[in-house]
């Protein structure tokens, strides 16, 4: 103890300050500040005077400007849109099955549980249930496992087709920017958040056309995030995008980007 006090007195007497251990530790670079883009998607209803949030739709954040992503953006705006109805009719699905998908805005049978009422109305479900009853010996168990007894092209063919197109587009975007593409899904109000966004210019897009009742919508919207925006990004007004039919007076002055709209193709009935 006396030795430690003596050393301290010597150091003080010679004017050498005590060592600050924490000050000698190497400091790494400060992490880059990031923020949030608060996205809201609202589409017109009827005559467009009222709008609703576009729920359960996926959107993507691509690094770079519209010009930086020109190859992809041009391709998205020209792409042929395969509708849900046309796909399922091409694989021989019944009109009742297609109507069930449309009613629930589903791309595959996994979007919600198939109930007894659905089984009695849709031939594909009735057949899958009958197969399951023989296999499991229980009608209730067969209904719960009904999807495994549907043909693959009926069960999830349309979703897989869209996923292939989506994966190809994302590869183009990531190769062009050397950055990962971020994705979010809108909530029931049409709102979603891109988080950990570094300052820069980006393109927000749904990449795969969103199918409405009579049209398809493709968004390719440029948004800039500056360092000064990051601290207050979540408190600012959302980045509002809309379809051409959104004429809601509540949205009119706040819409930042409008989709490219095309009429849906007609396809022959079975």
C-alpha positions as CSV (number, residue, x, y, z in Angstrom):
1,X,0.0,0.0,0.0
2,X,2.8,2.4,1.0
3,X,4.7,1.6,-2.2
4,X,1.6,2.5,-4.3
5,X,1.3,5.8,-2.5
6,X,5.0,6.6,-3.0
7,X,4.8,5.9,-6.8
8,X,1.8,8.2,-7.1
9,X,3.6,11.0,-5.2
10,X,6.6,10.7,-7.4
11,X,4.5,10.9,-10.6
12,X,2.7,14.0,-9.3
13,X,5.9,15.6,-8.3
14,X,7.4,15.1,-11.8
15,X,4.3,16.5,-13.5
16,X,3.5,13.3,-15.2
17,X,-0.3,12.8,-15.2
18,X,-1.8,9.5,-14.2
19,X,-2.5,7.2,-17.1
20,X,-6.2,7.3,-18.4
21,X,-6.6,3.6,-19.4
22,X,-9.8,4.3,-21.3
23,X,-8.2,7.0,-23.4
24,X,-5.5,4.6,-24.6
25,X,-8.1,2.2,-26.1
26,X,-8.3,2.4,-29.9
27,X,-11.5,3.9,-31.2
28,X,-13.2,2.4,-34.3
29,X,-15.0,4.5,-36.8
30,X,-18.4,5.7,-35.7
31,X,-21.2,3.6,-37.1
32,X,-22.9,5.3,-40.1
33,X,-26.1,7.0,-39.1
34,X,-29.2,5.3,-40.4
35,X,-32.9,6.1,-40.4
36,X,-36.3,5.0,-41.5
37,X,-38.5,5.5,-44.6
38,X,-42.1,5.4,-43.6
39,X,-44.0,4.1,-46.7
40,X,-47.7,4.4,-47.1
41,X,-49.6,3.0,-50.1
42,X,-53.2,4.2,-50.8
43,X,-55.4,3.3,-53.8
44,X,-58.7,4.8,-55.0
45,X,-62.0,3.1,-54.5
46,X,-64.9,3.5,-56.9
47,X,-64.8,6.9,-58.4
48,X,-61.5,7.6,-56.5
49,X,-62.9,10.2,-54.1
50,X,-62.1,7.8,-51.2
51,X,-58.9,5.8,-50.9
52,X,-57.9,2.8,-48.8
53,X,-54.5,1.5,-47.7
54,X,-53.1,-1.3,-49.8
55,X,-52.8,-4.2,-47.3
56,X,-50.5,-7.2,-47.3
57,X,-48.4,-6.2,-50.3
58,X,-44.6,-6.4,-50.5
59,X,-42.4,-3.5,-51.5
60,X,-38.7,-3.3,-52.1
61,X,-36.0,-0.7,-51.6
62,X,-33.3,-0.6,-54.3
63,X,-30.1,1.3,-53.9
64,X,-29.5,4.1,-56.5
65,X,-31.6,6.5,-58.6
66,X,-34.1,5.6,-61.3
67,X,-31.3,6.3,-63.8
68,X,-29.0,4.0,-61.9
69,X,-31.6,1.2,-62.1
70,X,-32.7,2.1,-65.6
71,X,-32.4,-1.5,-67.0
72,X,-34.6,-2.9,-64.3
73,X,-37.1,-0.1,-64.2
74,X,-37.6,-0.2,-68.0
75,X,-38.1,-3.9,-67.8
76,X,-40.7,-3.6,-65.0
77,X,-42.6,-1.1,-67.0
78,X,-42.7,-3.3,-70.1
79,X,-43.2,-6.6,-68.4
80,X,-46.2,-8.7,-69.4
81,X,-48.5,-9.3,-66.5
82,X,-49.7,-12.8,-65.9
83,X,-52.9,-12.5,-63.9
84,X,-54.0,-14.9,-61.2
85,X,-57.1,-15.9,-63.3
86,X,-55.2,-16.5,-66.5
87,X,-52.6,-18.7,-64.7
88,X,-55.1,-20.9,-63.0
89,X,-57.3,-21.2,-66.0
90,X,-54.2,-22.3,-68.0
91,X,-53.6,-25.2,-65.6
92,X,-57.3,-26.2,-65.6
93,X,-58.5,-24.8,-62.3
94,X,-62.2,-24.5,-61.7
95,X,-64.0,-21.2,-61.8
96,X,-65.1,-21.8,-58.2
97,X,-61.4,-22.2,-57.1
98,X,-60.4,-19.0,-59.0
99,X,-63.4,-17.2,-57.3
100,X,-62.2,-18.4,-53.9
101,X,-58.7,-16.9,-54.6
102,X,-60.1,-13.6,-55.8
103,X,-62.5,-13.3,-52.9
104,X,-59.7,-13.7,-50.4
105,X,-57.1,-11.9,-52.5
106,X,-54.9,-15.0,-52.3
107,X,-52.0,-16.0,-54.6
108,X,-52.1,-19.6,-53.2
109,X,-54.2,-21.8,-51.0
110,X,-51.9,-21.0,-48.0
111,X,-53.4,-17.6,-47.6
112,X,-56.0,-18.8,-45.1
113,X,-57.4,-22.0,-43.7
114,X,-59.9,-23.9,-45.9
115,X,-63.1,-24.4,-44.0
116,X,-66.1,-26.8,-44.5
117,X,-68.0,-24.3,-46.5
118,X,-65.1,-23.9,-48.9
119,X,-64.8,-27.6,-49.4
120,X,-68.5,-27.9,-50.4
121,X,-68.1,-25.0,-52.9
122,X,-64.8,-25.8,-54.6
123,X,-64.3,-29.1,-56.5
124,X,-60.5,-29.1,-56.0
125,X,-61.0,-28.9,-52.2
126,X,-63.7,-31.6,-52.2
127,X,-61.4,-34.0,-54.2
128,X,-58.4,-33.3,-51.9
129,X,-60.6,-33.9,-48.8
130,X,-61.8,-37.3,-50.2
131,X,-58.2,-38.4,-50.8
132,X,-57.2,-37.3,-47.3
133,X,-60.1,-39.1,-45.7
134,X,-58.9,-42.4,-47.2
135,X,-55.4,-41.7,-46.1
136,X,-56.0,-40.4,-42.6
137,X,-59.4,-41.9,-41.7
138,X,-60.7,-38.6,-40.4
139,X,-62.6,-35.9,-42.2
140,X,-61.4,-33.2,-39.8
141,X,-57.8,-34.2,-40.1
142,X,-58.1,-34.5,-43.9
143,X,-59.5,-31.0,-44.0
144,X,-56.6,-29.6,-42.0
145,X,-54.1,-31.3,-44.3
146,X,-56.1,-30.7,-47.4
147,X,-53.4,-28.7,-49.2
148,X,-50.9,-31.6,-49.4
149,X,-53.4,-33.5,-51.6
150,X,-53.8,-30.7,-54.1
151,X,-51.6,-30.8,-57.3
152,X,-48.6,-28.6,-57.0
153,X,-49.6,-26.2,-59.8
154,X,-53.0,-25.7,-58.1
155,X,-51.5,-25.5,-54.6
156,X,-48.8,-22.8,-55.2
157,X,-48.0,-22.6,-58.9
158,X,-48.9,-19.0,-59.4
159,X,-46.9,-17.9,-56.3
160,X,-43.9,-19.9,-57.5
161,X,-44.1,-18.3,-60.9
162,X,-44.1,-14.9,-59.4
163,X,-41.3,-15.8,-57.1
164,X,-39.1,-16.8,-60.1
165,X,-39.7,-13.4,-61.8
166,X,-39.1,-11.6,-58.5
167,X,-35.8,-13.4,-57.8
168,X,-34.6,-12.6,-61.4
169,X,-35.4,-8.9,-60.9
170,X,-33.7,-8.7,-57.5
171,X,-30.5,-10.3,-59.0
172,X,-30.4,-7.5,-61.6
173,X,-30.9,-4.8,-59.0
174,X,-28.2,-6.2,-56.6
175,X,-25.7,-6.7,-59.4
176,X,-26.3,-3.1,-60.6
177,X,-25.9,-1.5,-57.2
178,X,-23.7,-4.0,-55.4
179,X,-26.1,-3.7,-52.5
180,X,-28.7,-5.9,-51.0
181,X,-32.4,-5.2,-51.8
182,X,-34.5,-4.6,-48.7
183,X,-38.2,-5.6,-48.5
184,X,-41.2,-4.9,-46.3
185,X,-44.8,-5.8,-46.3
186,X,-47.6,-3.3,-45.8
187,X,-49.9,-3.7,-42.8
188,X,-53.7,-3.6,-43.0
189,X,-53.5,0.2,-43.3
190,X,-51.1,0.1,-46.2
191,X,-48.1,1.3,-44.1
192,X,-44.6,-0.2,-43.9
193,X,-41.2,0.9,-42.6
194,X,-37.8,0.5,-44.2
195,X,-35.3,0.6,-41.3
196,X,-31.6,1.1,-41.1
197,X,-31.5,3.2,-44.2
198,X,-28.3,5.0,-44.9
199,X,-28.3,8.4,-46.5
200,X,-28.6,8.2,-50.3
201,X,-31.0,7.9,-53.2
202,X,-33.2,4.8,-53.6
203,X,-36.0,3.4,-55.7
204,X,-39.1,2.0,-54.0
205,X,-40.9,-0.6,-56.1
206,X,-43.3,-3.5,-55.8
207,X,-41.3,-5.2,-58.7
208,X,-44.1,-7.7,-59.3
209,X,-47.2,-5.9,-60.6
210,X,-50.0,-5.6,-58.0
211,X,-53.3,-6.9,-59.4
212,X,-56.3,-4.8,-58.7
213,X,-59.9,-5.5,-59.8
214,X,-59.4,-4.2,-63.4
215,X,-55.8,-3.1,-63.6
216,X,-52.2,-3.9,-62.7
217,X,-50.1,-1.4,-60.9
218,X,-46.3,-1.0,-60.9
219,X,-44.5,1.5,-58.7
220,X,-41.0,2.8,-59.4
221,X,-40.6,5.7,-57.1
222,X,-37.3,7.6,-56.4
223,X,-36.8,8.8,-52.8
224,X,-33.8,10.6,-51.4
225,X,-32.7,10.3,-47.8
226,X,-30.3,12.9,-46.5
227,X,-28.3,12.8,-43.3
228,X,-30.4,15.6,-41.8
229,X,-33.6,13.5,-42.4
230,X,-32.5,10.5,-40.4
231,X,-33.1,11.8,-36.8
232,X,-36.7,12.7,-37.5
233,X,-37.6,10.3,-40.3
234,X,-40.2,8.4,-38.2
235,X,-41.9,11.6,-37.2
236,X,-42.2,13.1,-40.6
237,X,-45.1,12.6,-43.0
238,X,-45.0,9.3,-44.7
239,X,-43.7,8.8,-48.2
240,X,-47.2,8.4,-49.8
241,X,-47.6,6.6,-53.1
242,X,-50.9,6.0,-54.9
243,X,-52.5,4.6,-58.1
244,X,-54.0,7.0,-60.7
245,X,-57.5,6.5,-59.4
246,X,-56.7,7.9,-56.0
247,X,-58.4,11.3,-56.0
248,X,-59.0,11.4,-52.3
249,X,-58.8,15.1,-51.2
250,X,-57.1,13.9,-48.0
251,X,-54.2,12.5,-50.1
252,X,-54.1,14.9,-53.1
253,X,-51.3,17.2,-51.9
254,X,-49.2,14.6,-50.2
255,X,-48.8,12.0,-53.0
256,X,-45.2,11.6,-54.0
257,X,-45.4,9.0,-56.7
258,X,-48.1,7.4,-58.8
259,X,-48.0,3.9,-60.3
260,X,-48.0,2.9,-63.9
261,X,-51.4,1.3,-64.6
262,X,-52.3,-1.1,-67.3
263,X,-55.6,-2.9,-67.9
264,X,-55.7,-6.6,-67.0
265,X,-55.5,-9.1,-69.9
266,X,-58.6,-11.1,-70.6
267,X,-58.2,-14.9,-70.6
268,X,-60.5,-17.5,-72.0
269,X,-62.7,-19.4,-69.6
270,X,-62.4,-23.2,-69.3
